Amino acid sequence: MAKTKLLGNERREKLEQQRKAAKKANKKKRKSPARFFKDIVSELKKVTWPTGKDLVKYSGAVLAFILVVAVIVGLMDLGLEELFKLVLNR
């Protein structure tokens, strides 16, 4: 299978055409605020919302994690406070 290689001007022209096509595809048309909110409602209907049981489970996991991090930070704070007291009182 022979591959055609584009050289010089041919390659440059092909790249320019690809850029123009990509630029044209990326142009966004302005939407009205009403259309914007309709799109939001449409997207929210597609969301898979968690059940009440899942929500409680996830919330509990988040609260437990926050508690663990708070304890770790508190212990580090107490330890550093005592360390600074020892260093500064010398």
C-alpha positions in Angstrom: 0.0 0.0 0.0 1.6 3.2 -1.1 1.2 6.2 1.0 1.0 9.6 -0.7 3.2 12.2 0.9 2.3 15.8 0.5 5.2 18.1 0.1 5.6 21.8 0.3 2.7 23.8 -0.9 0.3 20.9 -1.1 0.8 20.0 2.5 0.5 23.7 3.6 -2.7 24.0 1.6 -4.2 20.9 3.2 -3.3 22.1 6.7 -4.8 25.5 6.0 -8.0 23.8 4.8 -8.1 21.7 7.9 -7.6 24.8 10.1 -10.4 26.7 8.3 -12.8 23.7 8.7 -12.0 23.4 12.4 -12.4 27.1 12.9 -15.8 27.1 11.2 -16.9 24.1 13.2 -15.8 25.8 16.5 -17.7 29.1 15.8 -20.5 29.3 18.4 -23.7 31.0 17.6 -25.2 33.3 20.3 -28.1 31.9 22.1 -30.9 33.8 23.8 -31.1 33.7 27.6 -34.4 31.7 27.3 -32.6 29.0 25.2 -29.8 28.9 27.7 -32.1 28.1 30.6 -34.0 25.6 28.5 -30.7 23.8 27.8 -29.9 23.8 31.5 -33.3 22.2 32.3 -32.7 19.7 29.5 -29.3 18.7 30.9 -30.6 18.4 34.5 -33.2 15.9 33.3 -30.4 13.7 32.0 -28.6 13.6 35.4 -28.8 10.4 37.4 -29.7 11.7 40.9 -28.7 9.7 44.0 -31.3 8.0 46.0 -32.0 9.1 49.6 -30.1 6.1 51.0 -27.1 6.9 48.8 -27.2 10.5 49.7 -27.1 9.7 53.4 -24.2 7.2 52.9 -22.2 9.7 50.9 -22.8 12.6 53.3 -21.7 10.3 56.2 -18.5 9.5 54.4 -17.8 13.2 53.8 -18.5 14.1 57.4 -16.3 11.2 58.7 -13.4 12.3 56.4 -13.8 15.9 57.6 -13.7 14.8 61.2 -10.5 12.7 60.6 -8.8 15.6 58.9 -9.8 18.0 61.7 -8.4 15.7 64.3 -5.1 15.3 62.4 -4.8 19.1 62.0 -5.7 19.7 65.6 -3.1 17.2 66.8 -0.4 18.7 64.6 -1.3 22.2 65.9 -1.0 21.1 69.5 2.3 19.3 68.8 3.8 22.3 66.9 2.6 24.7 69.7 4.4 22.6 72.3 7.5 22.4 70.1 7.6 26.2 69.7 7.2 26.7 73.4 10.2 24.5 74.1 12.3 26.2 71.4 11.4 29.7 72.4 11.8 29.3 76.1 15.4 28.2 75.9 
